[in-house]
Amino acid sequence: MKKSQVVRAPLDPEMFDPVCPSPLVPFRVGDKWATLILRCLQDGPRRFSELKVPLRGITAKSLTQSLRGLERDGFVVREEHEERRVEYALTPLGRALLVPLDTACEWTRAHWDELIDAQEAGLARAAAH
């Protein structure tokens, strides 16, 4: 097997369950999907089609835009291989961002109920206007 053809376990389609706190993380790196993409890449490079599995609901256009933004900002690198195969991988800067992202996820889990209450209150206020 060639070095560029390392076999990795597929991404879990339930990685970002709809009730998972990931979308509630109070900061964004780039856009709505960026932190989720970083999580998908934490165990190694992935192809575009692999990234779409746990990111249900993302369009091809949004995934492309997010990947380009992460690449532009230095968090992700696009790697072209033989046979027109492309993979995306974290750069050292992107990998370093996983530590504060872990902290933010822990904070989100600890404040889950408060975040839900605040969002519901905000929606109620918006509907009243």
HUVENWO-V802252 format. One record per helix or strand of 2 or more residues. SS is the DSSP state (H for helix, E for strand). FROM is the first residue (numbers start at 1). LEN is the number of residues. Records with the same first field share a line. If there is no record, write none. Layout:
SS=FROM-LEN / FROM-LEN
This chain:
H=3-3 / 21-4 / 34-7 / 48-7 / 60-13 / 82-3 / 92-19 / 112-17
E=76-6 / 85-6
